[in-house]
Amino acid sequence: MKPGSHPSSPTNNWSLPYGVILAGGAGDRLRPVTEPWQGEHRPKQFCTFTGTRSMLQHTLDRVKTVVPQSNVFTVITAGLDRFLPGALNAAPPGRIFTQPVDRGTAAGVFLPLTSIYERDPEAAVMIFPCDHFVYPEGRFLEYVVATYRLCRRFRQSLVVLGAAPTSAETDYGWIMTEDPVGNGTSPLLQVGRFIEKPSPEEAKRMLRLGGFWSTMVVAARARTLWDLGWKVLPDMMQQFDTLRGVLHAIRTGLVDREQEEIAVENVYQRIDSASFSTDVLQRATESTLLFPMQDVQWSDWGRAKRVAATLRQLGLRTPAPIAQAF
């Protein structure tokens, strides 16, 4: 369904917010550390680096405080479901979406979005990577709730949480902003540039000029995300729109529920890999607003050195394989 088309009307309580948790990555960057530590290749989102909760459980616990449990949609990749019992302290809330193969974070977003959009295109959707560390969680969740409210107000925009950088990190996405939105009447800033994984020189320059780290925590209406997908990834969206038609036929009783798995398989056979950061956000700066966080520590735990540095800074025990990795 291309922009401007209208799916079926929402039913029941479908206008409540949704949380999409991205948990389908293979965790290859940390594999040299996690594999000998765990005795198998266990992607980092299923690992417990401190305390008693895995990274996925931490993320689920956060999301459940701001989203109805039935509206929590977790995306994994085939084969990773075997890690769920050991990584969760209870049955996962909401629904698990299993990708036949990993086609990148763009597909990871648009797979559950197809189900949401088919039901209620006006629903607010919040996207959460599950391999990030935040502290304190209460302060972070205040920003998440505010982000949800802001995306309701700025209905044609994506709102992304920005973290204050502490170094010229080259593994992260960076955001350079322009003028405040509404002449300063809101806390939002218009995004000017989105630079994924810059060179060391670029990262130093953006740190000096007051850039932000992209947390990849994004809030937007389902319709806004859907239309943006058509704009920047039309071939991929054509396949997900076919899936949307199948989901509508299932919901209205025209075909059996078993057709969904077949349709998802067909989608993933036909689409190429794409990154939500590089192929969507980086190409949609005019549609993206940044909400800068203050007094929140944020880190992408994709590297052992960042895991160890964060735990040491907070005075927490660092697992020996992580501490010895560098």
C-alpha positions in Angstrom: 0.0 0.0 0.0 1.7 3.1 -1.2 1.6 6.5 0.6 -1.8 8.0 0.5 -3.6 4.7 0.5 -5.7 3.7 3.4 -5.8 0.4 5.2 -8.7 -0.9 7.3 -9.9 1.1 10.2 -8.5 0.4 13.7 -10.4 -1.8 16.0 -10.5 -2.3 19.8 -7.5 -0.6 21.5 -5.1 -0.5 18.6 -4.3 3.2 19.1 -2.3 2.4 22.2 1.5 2.8 21.6 3.6 -0.1 20.4 7.2 -1.0 21.3 9.4 -2.8 18.7 12.4 -4.4 20.2 15.2 -5.3 17.8 16.9 -8.5 19.0 17.7 -10.3 15.7 21.4 -9.5 15.4 24.1 -12.2 15.3 26.4 -10.4 17.8 29.5 -11.1 15.6 31.6 -8.2 17.0 31.5 -9.5 20.5 31.7 -13.2 19.4 35.5 -13.5 20.2 34.6 -12.7 23.8 31.2 -14.1 24.3 31.8 -17.5 22.7 34.6 -18.7 25.0 32.8 -17.1 28.0 29.5 -18.8 27.3 30.8 -21.9 25.7 28.9 -21.3 22.5 28.1 -18.5 20.2 25.4 -16.6 22.2 24.6 -13.1 20.7 25.1 -10.4 23.3 21.4 -9.6 23.7 21.0 -13.0 25.3 24.0 -12.5 27.7 24.0 -11.3 31.3 26.9 -8.9 31.7 26.0 -7.7 35.2 23.4 -8.6 37.8 20.8 -11.2 36.9 19.1 -9.8 33.7 20.2 -10.3 30.1 20.3 -7.3 27.8 17.1 -8.4 26.2 15.4 -8.7 29.7 16.6 -5.2 30.6 15.1 -3.8 27.4 11.8 -5.7 27.8 11.5 -4.4 31.4 12.0 -0.9 30.2 9.5 -1.1 27.4 6.8 -2.8 29.5 6.7 0.3 31.7 5.7 2.6 28.8 3.8 0.2 26.4 1.0 -2.2 27.1 2.4 -5.7 27.4 0.2 -7.0 24.5 1.8 -4.3 22.3 5.4 -5.3 22.9 6.7 -6.8 19.6 10.2 -8.5 19.8 12.0 -9.3 16.6 14.5 -12.2 16.5 16.0 -14.3 13.7 15.4 -18.0 13.1 17.6 -20.1 15.4 17.8 -17.5 18.2 14.6 -18.6 19.9 16.6 -21.3 21.6 18.3 -18.6 23.7 15.0 -17.1 25.0 14.4 -19.4 28.0 17.8 -18.7 29.5 17.7 -15.0 28.7 14.2 -14.2 30.1 12.9 -14.5 33.6 9.3 -15.2 32.3 7.4 -15.7 29.1 8.0 -12.8 26.8 5.2 -10.3 26.7 3.3 -9.4 23.5 4.5 -11.2 20.4 7.7 -12.6 19.0 8.3 -12.0 15.3 10.8 -14.5 13.8 12.7 -13.5 10.7 13.7 -16.5 8.5 17.1 -14.8 8.0 18.7 -11.6 9.1 18.2 -8.9 6.5 19.3 -6.0 8.6 17.6 -3.6 11.0 15.4 -2.0 8.3 13.6 -5.3 7.8 13.6 -5.8 11.5 11.6 -2.6 11.9 9.2 -3.1 8.9 8.2 -6.7 9.7 6.4 -5.8 12.9 5.4 -2.4 11.5 3.4 -4.2 8.8 1.2 -5.8 11.4 0.8 -2.6 13.3 0.1 -0.5 10.2 -2.5 -3.0 8.9 -4.5 -2.6 12.1 -4.0 1.1 12.9 -1.8 3.4 10.8 -2.2 6.2 13.4 -0.7 4.2 16.2 2.5 5.5 17.8 5.5 3.1 17.4 8.7 3.2 19.5 11.8 1.4 18.3 14.3 0.0 20.8 17.6 -1.7 20.1 18.3 -4.3 22.8 22.1 -4.2 23.0 22.4 -0.7 24.6 23.1 0.3 28.1 21.4 3.2 29.8 21.7 4.6 33.3 19.8 5.7 35.3 16.8 3.8 33.8 14.2 5.9 35.5 15.6 9.1 33.9 15.8 7.4 30.5 12.2 6.2 30.7 11.1 9.8 31.4 12.6 10.7 28.0 11.0 7.7 26.3 7.5 8.8 27.6 8.2 12.4 26.5 9.4 11.1 23.0 6.1 9.2 22.6 4.1 12.4 23.4 6.2 14.5 21.0 5.7 12.1 18.1 2.0 12.5 18.7 2.3 16.2 18.4 4.7 16.2 15.4 2.8 13.7 13.4 4.7 13.9 10.2 8.1 13.5 11.8 10.3 10.8 13.4 11.7 11.7 16.8 15.0 10.2 17.7 16.6 10.3 21.2 20.1 11.8 21.1 22.8 11.2 23.7 25.4 13.7 24.7 28.8 12.3 23.4 31.8 11.8 25.7 34.3 10.9 23.0 34.9 10.9 19.3 33.4 7.5 18.8 33.6 6.1 15.3 31.3 3.1 15.8 28.2 5.2 16.4 25.8 7.1 14.3 26.2 10.9 14.8 23.6 13.6 14.4 24.3 17.2 13.6 21.3 19.5 14.4 20.1 22.8 13.0 17.5 25.2 14.5 15.2 24.5 17.5 11.7 23.4 16.4 9.0 26.0 16.9 11.4 28.8 17.6 12.4 27.1 20.8 8.8 26.3 22.0 9.7 22.6 22.1 12.8 20.7 23.3 13.3 19.3 19.8 16.0 20.2 17.3 15.8 19.7 13.5 18.2 17.1 12.2 20.7 18.5 9.7 23.0 15.6 9.1 23.1 11.9 10.1 26.5 10.3 9.8 26.8 6.6 10.4 30.2 5.4 11.6 32.3 8.5 10.7 36.0 8.6 10.2 38.1 9.6 13.3 38.6 13.1 11.9 34.8 13.5 11.3 34.0 12.2 14.7 36.4 14.7 16.4 34.9 17.5 14.3 31.3 16.6 15.3 32.2 16.3 18.9 33.8 19.8 18.8 30.7 21.2 17.0 28.2 19.9 19.5 26.9 16.8 17.7 24.9 14.0 19.3 25.1 10.3 19.3 22.1 8.5 17.8 20.6 6.0 20.3 18.4 4.5 17.5 15.5 4.9 19.9 12.9 6.3 17.6 9.2 7.2 17.9 6.8 7.9 15.1 3.3 7.2 13.8 3.0 3.9 12.0 1.9 5.8 8.9 4.9 8.2 9.0 7.3 5.2 9.1 5.4 3.4 6.4 5.4 6.4 4.0 9.1 7.0 4.7 9.9 3.4 3.9 8.2 3.8 0.5 10.2 6.9 -0.1 13.7 5.4 0.6 13.3 1.6 0.2 10.4 1.1 -2.3 11.5 -2.4 -3.4 11.5 -3.6 0.2 8.2 -1.9 0.9 6.5 -3.5 -2.1 7.2 -6.9 -0.5 6.0 -5.8 3.0 2.9 -4.3 1.4 2.1 -7.8 -0.1 2.5 -9.1 3.4 0.1 -6.5 4.7 -2.5 -7.7 2.3 -2.1 -11.3 3.6 -2.4 -10.1 7.2 -5.6 -8.3 6.4 -7.0 -11.4 4.7 -6.1 -13.4 7.8 -7.7 -10.9 10.2 -10.9 -10.8 8.2 -11.1 -14.6 8.0 -10.4 -14.9 4.3 -7.4 -17.1 4.7 -5.9 -19.3 7.4 -3.3 -18.0 10.0 -0.8 -20.5 8.6 -0.4 -18.3 5.5 1.4 -15.6 7.5 4.6 -17.7 7.9 4.6 -18.6 4.2 4.1 -14.9 3.3 7.0 -13.8 5.6 9.3 -16.5 4.0 8.4 -15.1 0.6 9.2 -11.5 1.7 12.6 -12.4 3.1 13.5 -14.3 -0.1 12.9 -11.2 -2.2 14.4 -8.4 -0.1 18.0 -7.2 0.2 19.7 -6.4 3.5 19.3 -2.8 4.6 20.2 -0.8 7.8 17.5 1.3 9.5 20.3 3.8 10.4 22.1 4.1 7.1 19.4 3.4 4.6 16.4 5.1 6.4 17.4 7.6 9.0 20.5 8.9 7.1 18.3 9.5 4.1 15.4 11.2 6.0 17.0 14.1 7.8 14.2 16.5 6.7 11.7 14.3 8.4 13.6 13.7 11.6 13.7 15.6 14.9 16.2 15.1 17.7 15.3 15.0 21.4 18.5 15.6 23.3 18.9 13.6 26.6 20.5 15.1 29.6 21.9 13.3 32.7 21.5 9.9 31.1 24.5 7.6 30.4 24.1 5.7 27.2 26.4 3.2 25.5 26.2 0.7 22.6 27.6 -2.5 24.1 28.8 -3.8 20.7 32.5 -3.8 21.8 34.0 -5.5 24.9 36.0 -2.3 25.8 32.8 -0.3 26.1 31.1 -3.0 28.3 34.2 -3.1 30.6 34.5 0.7 30.7 30.9 1.2 31.6 30.9 -1.4 34.4 34.2 -0.1 35.8 32.8 3.5 35.8 29.8 2.4 37.8 31.8 0.2 40.2 30.2 -3.0 39.0 31.9 -6.4 38.6 33.2 -7.0 35.1 33.2 -10.6 33.8 36.8 -11.8 33.5 36.5 -12.6 29.7 35.3 -9.0 29.1 38.0 -7.4 31.3 40.7 -9.4 29.6 39.6 -8.7 26.1 41.7 -5.6 25.7 
